[in-house]
Amino acid sequence: MIFVDEARIFLKAGSGGKGCESFYSDKFSRHPRPDGGDGGGGGDVVFVADKGIQTLLDYRFKQHYQAPKGGNASSKGKKGKVGEDLVLRVPVGTLIKDEKTGLSIKDLVSDQQSVIVAKGGQGGHGNAHRRTAPPALLRKAKRGGQPCPMLGQGWPGEERCIRLQLKLIADVGLVGFPNAGKSTLISSISKVKSKIASYPFTTKSPILGIVAANSEQNEGSGNFVVADLPGLIEGAHRGRGLGDRFLKHAERTKILVHVVDMAGTEGRDPGEDFEKINLELKEYSEDLFFKHTIVAANKMDLPGASANLRRFESRYQEEKIFPVSALKRKGLDELVAFIRKLLSTLVP
């Protein structure tokens, strides 16, 4: 599946239908009386969060959306049909922003949460209203440069340019340099199958996995969601390597797990890796930097890892460090148990 986490679209709500201008007369009436109905209101544009959708890919292919117009009215006071709302479904975790102002409209963080982004226009009034409307109102044919609904024309629907940004909602986010072993780790503690290879940026989009409370993978209070976030590099907070797009997914997590290559297989020092990732987190967001953190000292099955771990532990004594081998599946039970215990103490 192609993962798309940002899209820009144009919306137009439905315009209101025209009011009717008609007159009724019979043998008992000296003068015809106005009986035109009101036009129907235009449809709104509504966004709804849907847990069954995982990507904004559809909004990359289609970028213009318009809600149905309201129906025109007819005689005998018959009102026009109200235009149906245009419902656009997006993944849970989608942030809706106004492209022009940059202001956030709504953050859809739960399933079936909805928001009206563009309001449909009011239907035009039929001439039946002229029997009771003040003459001064009838003479004023303009309001904000638009025809007054009293004169039969419906109001146009709102038009907006919207930016959609998807931020994954996960309990735990895995962060670290490329090839630190994040994909192997999430594959080992959940049923998700990540692409694993020995080259930078193997994972090019965030991957979610569910860590179940027991081996049967049944749902329960002990389940939690972990996100494998693509490898960060120096300058990620400035967008290098698309790092700023990856870092935003970590903002919603409750816990960050720093996956550190303790064997230094890429020729890097584990302590320097840890410092650099922390710097990127702090430069991107202070809130992100001060999240609950755990260190997964990975690749402990390789030569040199034990010596590096001793130096790392003496340098970062305040950190909670778990020596693990994601490939050999060693030390993972203790890591998962601690994560689950820490999550149970945090405010939902």
ZAMARGU-4260 file (C-alpha; in steps of 0.2 Angstrom, whole numbers, plus 5000, padded with zeros to 4 digits):
<rodrens>
0) 5000/5000/5000 | 5006/5017/4995 | 5007/5029/5011 | 5002/5047/5008 | 5001/5058/5023
5) 4998/5075/5015 | 4986/5082/5002 | 4979/5099/4996 | 4961/5100/4989 | 4948/5113/4984
10) 4931/5112/4991 | 4915/5121/4986 | 4898/5119/4995 | 4882/5118/4986 | 4873/5135/4981
15) 4856/5138/4987 | 4841/5135/4975 | 4831/5149/4967 | 4815/5155/4976 | 4800/5155/4965
20) 4790/5170/4960 | 4772/5165/4956 | 4754/5171/4959 | 4738/5162/4963 | 4721/5168/4959
25) 4704/5161/4958 | 4686/5167/4956 | 4685/5172/4974 | 4701/5183/4974 | 4701/5201/4969
30) 4720/5201/4967 | 4732/5187/4963 | 4742/5183/4979 | 4761/5178/4979 | 4763/5160/4983
35) 4781/5156/4977 | 4791/5144/4988 | 4808/5145/4995 | 4823/5137/4986 | 4832/5123/4995
40) 4849/5125/5004 | 4865/5119/4996 | 4874/5104/5003 | 4888/5106/5016 | 4905/5098/5014
45) 4909/5087/5029 | 4924/5077/5034 | 4922/5061/5044 | 4936/5051/5052 | 4936/5033/5047
50) 4947/5019/5055 | 4945/5009/5039 | 4955/5021/5029 | 4974/5022/5031 | 4980/5034/5018
55) 4976/5051/5010 | 4981/5043/4993 | 4963/5046/4985 | 4965/5065/4988 | 4981/5065/4978
60) 4972/5059/4962 | 4956/5069/4964 | 4958/5087/4971 | 4942/5096/4967 | 4925/5092/4976
65) 4908/5101/4975 | 4893/5097/4986 | 4876/5097/4977 | 4866/5112/4974 | 4849/5115/4982
70) 4834/5113/4971 | 4823/5127/4964 | 4806/5131/4972 | 4790/5130/4963 | 4772/5138/4965
75) 4759/5134/4978 | 4773/5137/4992 | 4783/5121/4987 | 4800/5122/4993 | 4815/5116/4983
80) 4825/5100/4988 | 4839/5103/5001 | 4856/5098/4993 | 4864/5082/5000 | 4879/5085/5011
85) 4896/5079/5002 | 4904/5067/5015 | 4923/5065/5013 | 4931/5051/5023 | 4949/5053/5029
90) 4960/5042/5041 | 4959/5044/5060 | 4972/5057/5064 | 4969/5069/5050 | 4973/5087/5054
95) 4962/5099/5043 | 4970/5116/5039 | 4964/5131/5029 | 4977/5133/5016 | 4975/5152/5015
100) 4977/5156/5033 | 4986/5141/5039 | 4974/5140/5054 | 4969/5122/5060 | 4950/5119/5057
105) 4949/5102/5066 | 4960/5087/5072 | 4950/5071/5069 | 4957/5060/5082 | 4943/5047/5084
110) 4933/5036/5073 | 4917/5044/5066 | 4922/5061/5072 | 4916/5074/5059 | 4917/5093/5055
115) 4908/5104/5043 | 4922/5113/5033 | 4911/5122/5020 | 4893/5128/5023 | 4880/5127/5009
120) 4872/5142/5003 | 4854/5147/5009 | 4840/5145/4997 | 4832/5160/4989 | 4816/5166/4996
125) 4800/5164/4986 | 4789/5179/4983 | 4776/5173/4996 | 4787/5182/5008 | 4783/5198/5000
130) 4766/5198/5008 | 4774/5201/5025 | 4792/5208/5021 | 4795/5227/5025 | 4796/5237/5009
135) 4813/5244/5014 | 4820/5226/5014 | 4813/5223/4996 | 4822/5238/4990 | 4839/5233/4996
140) 4844/5220/4983 | 4862/5219/4989 | 4870/5211/5004 | 4889/5210/5004 | 4889/5211/4985
145) 4878/5196/4983 | 4859/5196/4978 | 4847/5196/4992 | 4838/5180/4995 | 4822/5190/4996
150) 4823/5193/4978 | 4824/5174/4973 | 4842/5171/4971 | 4850/5158/4982 | 4867/5161/4991
155) 4882/5153/4984 | 4891/5140/4994 | 4907/5143/5003 | 4923/5139/4994 | 4939/5134/5003
160) 4956/5127/4999 | 4961/5114/5012 | 4977/5105/5017 | 4975/5088/5025 | 4989/5081/5036
165) 4989/5064/5043 | 4998/5061/5059 | 4998/5043/5064 | 4990/5039/5081 | 5000/5026/5090
170) 5005/5023/5109 | 5023/5020/5105 | 5035/5027/5092 | 5051/5019/5087 | 5064/5032/5083
175) 5082/5030/5078 | 5095/5030/5064 | 5093/5020/5048 | 5097/5002/5050 | 5096/5003/5069
180) 5084/4988/5068 | 5067/4996/5070 | 5059/4986/5057 | 5066/4970/5064 | 5060/4975/5081
185) 5042/4979/5076 | 5041/4963/5066 | 5047/4953/5081 | 5035/4960/5094 | 5019/4962/5083
190) 5012/4953/5068 | 5016/4966/5055 | 5028/4961/5042 | 5040/4976/5038 | 5052/4977/5024
195) 5070/4973/5031 | 5086/4976/5021 | 5103/4983/5025 | 5102/5000/5016 | 5097/5017/5022
200) 5078/5021/5022 | 5072/5003/5020 | 5056/5009/5028 | 5050/5024/5018 | 5033/5027/5027
205) 5027/5024/5044 | 5021/5007/5049 | 5009/5002/5062 | 5009/4986/5072 | 4998/4980/5086
210) 5007/4971/5101 | 4994/4960/5108 | 4992/4955/5127 | 4995/4937/5123 | 5001/4925/5110
215) 4983/4922/5103 | 4983/4941/5098 | 4966/4943/5106 | 4960/4961/5109 | 4961/4967/5127
220) 4966/4981/5138 | 4985/4975/5137 | 4986/4979/5118 | 4995/4994/5112 | 4999/5001/5095
225) 5017/5004/5090 | 5023/5014/5075 | 5039/5011/5065 | 5045/5028/5060 | 5057/5029/5046
230) 5075/5032/5050 | 5080/5049/5055 | 5097/5058/5050 | 5105/5074/5055 | 5095/5089/5049
235) 5079/5079/5050 | 5070/5093/5059 | 5074/5105/5044 | 5067/5092/5031 | 5083/5083/5027
240) 5078/5065/5021 | 5060/5070/5023 | 5063/5070/5042 | 5051/5083/5046 | 5037/5073/5039
245) 5042/5058/5049 | 5044/5067/5065 | 5026/5074/5065 | 5020/5056/5067 | 5029/5055/5083
250) 5020/5069/5091 | 5004/5059/5095 | 5014/5045/5103 | 5014/5043/5122 | 5031/5034/5123
255) 5046/5035/5112 | 5058/5020/5111 | 5075/5025/5105 | 5082/5010/5095 | 5101/5011/5096
260) 5113/5000/5086 | 5124/4995/5101 | 5136/4985/5090 | 5140/5001/5079 | 5138/4991/5063
265) 5137/5006/5053 | 5154/5013/5060 | 5145/5025/5071 | 5146/5027/5090 | 5130/5022/5099
270) 5131/5037/5112 | 5133/5049/5097 | 5118/5042/5088 | 5108/5044/5104 | 5113/5062/5106
275) 5110/5066/5088 | 5092/5059/5088 | 5088/5068/5104 | 5094/5084/5096 | 5083/5082/5081
280) 5068/5079/5092 | 5072/5094/5103 | 5074/5105/5087 | 5058/5099/5080 | 5047/5101/5096
285) 5051/5103/5114 | 5035/5093/5118 | 5042/5078/5108 | 5059/5079/5117 | 5051/5078/5134
290) 5040/5063/5130 | 5043/5047/5140 | 5058/5038/5133 | 5065/5020/5133 | 5081/5015/5125
295) 5081/4998/5116 | 5100/4993/5115 | 5098/4983/5099 | 5110/4970/5091 | 5117/4964/5107
300) 5120/4947/5098 | 5134/4955/5088 | 5153/4957/5093 | 5157/4973/5103 | 5139/4977/5108
305) 5143/4972/5127 | 5157/4984/5128 | 5148/4998/5120 | 5133/4995/5131 | 5144/4996/5147
310) 5150/5013/5141 | 5133/5019/5136 | 5125/5014/5153 | 5138/5023/5163 | 5136/5039/5152
315) 5116/5038/5152 | 5113/5032/5170 | 5096/5041/5171 | 5089/5032/5155 | 5079/5016/5156
320) 5089/5004/5145 | 5084/4987/5139 | 5098/4976/5130 | 5089/4967/5116 | 5092/4957/5100
325) 5077/4960/5089 | 5084/4947/5076 | 5086/4934/5089 | 5071/4939/5099 | 5080/4941/5115
330) 5076/4953/5129 | 5059/4958/5120 | 5048/4951/5133 | 5055/4963/5147 | 5054/4978/5135
335) 5036/4975/5130 | 5031/4971/5148 | 5039/4988/5154 | 5031/4997/5140 | 5014/4990/5144
340) 5016/4994/5162 | 5021/5012/5158 | 5006/5015/5147 | 4994/5009/5160 | 5001/5023/5171
345) 4998/5037/5158 | 4983/5047/5156 | 4973/5041/5141
</rodrens>
